[in-house]
Amino acid sequence: MSFQPPGLFAEPEALKPLAERMRPRALDEIVGQQRVVGEGKPLRRALEAGRVHSMILWGPPGCGKTTLALLVARYADADFRAISAVMSGLPDVRKALAEAEGNFAQGRRTVLFVDEVHRFNKAQQDAFLPYIERGVIIFVGATTENPSFELNSALLSRCRVHVLDAVGADDIVAALHRALADSERGLGDLGLSVDEGSLKLIASAADGDVRRALTLLEIAAELAEDGRIDDATLEQVLADRTRRFDKSGEQFYDQISALHKSVRSSDPDAAVYWLTRMLDGGCDPLYLARRMTRMAVEDVGLAEPRAWRMALDAWDTYERLGSPEGELGLAQLAIWLAISPKSNAAYMAYNKARATVKQMGSLDVPMHLRNAPTKLMKGLGYGSGYQYDHDVDGGVALDQQCLPDELVGTTFYEPVDRGLELKLREKLDALRAARAAARDRKA
């Protein structure tokens, strides 16, 4: 069944890029989104039954968001109007809504597709709300960013969010085969010769983006000599391939989260992989150095204190050597942090102390610990009774109270039974027991 929304397929097919010509015109032609629009799935059932709702399509580039919006218009038997939040402002939004209002008055619905909807500010997003409520438009917003963070709650409450996935390599290969076989819209009339291994290379380079894969195939077809896409052609086409990475978007935060959690889970292979992914995607190496220094302090802690020093050394090494040599220092650090014993005991102790300070307020310093630089202060008892630990047998004045009266006996630091902290726990347990006994004797 063929579908040509107004203004989208009206231009001569031959002038369009291959990716646009091969855009699916039926749900069965969509690849890689079976979880959302596969046979029997809720969204597919709703579309086929004509029960079309306003929605947010969230997914990476090239996964089929625009295509699905076009198909929503087809199954709703509605006019299709598209605007881009990158190129449009509030006047463009108002114009599109006015056109939709006119259609509505004539008994016709409009699917209003807003690409990159997360780039609209709150006022621009709010402009759609009354039109969605009244049914003037079927709103379809597309975003590569997490809607929970980028879209206001009023808009989200009026739309269903459908999460689309990056398209797998096998599904992309299937889309490439379709383009090679299709003589009407694709490259079928060129008689191209390309083996399965080459198609898999293109699919891998596309990194989940069907549009990108078709563009790479089209470039390869233009460069192919005698209709044959060989290794030399692919090497030329794929020379500047890059992976999906947004230095300020969700993928950035997902990947730094994966790096941190791989280190915490003591998986050096995963840690060096995620580090390399971020470096490959253009992440600032100094940012990674700073984050891994935080990991050394927060997650490795006193179980392996050398990790902290190594983190600072790796940071310094990168600043001295730059890329690519300095990146090896960061890789070694990621591996070392991952295989080091872990303890967040110091981190937890600090958080517990902060919470206590906030709860208890400004407790007085015990008199014997106070500084007494003047006669008046000495006369008031400042510093009176203080024991100089170096002059005491064993080097520790066990009966000397250092916490405020209200906190005597409070424990903040609890070492774990791993790495150096195993020894620290033995030492601290003995010291705390001796202090308790000394306090009891003094009492």
Secondary structure, 3 states (H helix, E strand, C coil): CCCCCCCCCCCCHHHCCHHHHCCCCCHHHCCCCHHHHCCCCHHHHHHHCCCCCCEEEECCCCCCHHHHHHHHHHHHCCEEEEEECCCCCHHHHHHHHHHHHHHHHCCCCEEEEEECHHHCCHHHHHCCHHHHHHCCEEEEEEECCCHHHHCCHHHHHCCEEEECCCCCHHHHHHHHHHHHHCCCCCCHHHCCECCHHHHHHHHHHHCCCHHHHHHHHHHHHHHCECCECCHHHHHHHCCCCCCCCCCCCHHHHHHHHHHHHHHHCCCHHHHHHHHHHHHHCCCCHHHHHHHHHHHHHHHHHHHCCHHHHHHHHHHHHHHHHCCCHHHHHHHHHHHHHHHCCCCCHHHHHHHHHHHHHHHHCCCCCCHHHCCCCCHHHHHCCCCCCCCCHHHCHHHCCCCCCCCCHHHCCCCCCCCCCCCHHHHHHHHHHHHHHHHHHHHHHHC
